[in-house]
Amino acid sequence: MERIMEDKEYNYRDVTLPTFVPIVSEPELERETGERRRGRDIVIAVDHGPNSKHAFDWALIHLARLADTIHLVHVVSSVRNEIVYETSQGLLEKLAAEAFEVAMVRTTARIVEGDAGKIICKESERLKPAAVVLGTRGRSLIRSVLQGSVSEYCFHNCKSAPVIIVPAKEAGDESLI
């Protein structure tokens, strides 16, 4: 069993994903910039909902490049609960396989315990990504103001990277991939 890491601020478990990327030497690209060769870090907040999957698909199609690394962040109520952990691990492994098939990007995954908005902002502070991508439930403005919204919280509080909020897909829309 993997260790539960206890940080000062939150508990998390890193997910060991299957390795899809073959180990090859770095190509010599004279005209490419250092960032392009090295790749960018992109944080994608995921859960089990269809709007989260839609945001993940959008990020793979419109944002990810070959040398990038996708960091999947899944926030749960307890990382000590084995059923929650195994279900979350299955989701993250499936998404990592899809990310490699579609965009040929490396993927890391972390299951974190706590308040979703705060955790996503803390992970973006830790990683300093090029972007933070998350979906929205598609609630009305009044409802999201009254009840609170993770995407709205991240939009206002994530200071280390631009936040991209992918709108909910309309009923009847098919997956982008």
Buried (B, 14 or more C-beta within 10 A) or exposed (E): EEEBEEEEEBBBBEBEBEEBEEEEEEEEEEEEEEEBEEBBBBBBBBBEEEBBBBBBBBBBEEBBEEBBBBBBBBBBEEBEEEEBBEBBBEBBBEBBBBBBEBBBBBBBBBBBBBBBBBBBBBBBEEBEBBBBBBBBBEBEEEEBEEEEBBBBBBBEBBEBBEBBBBEBBEEEEEEBB
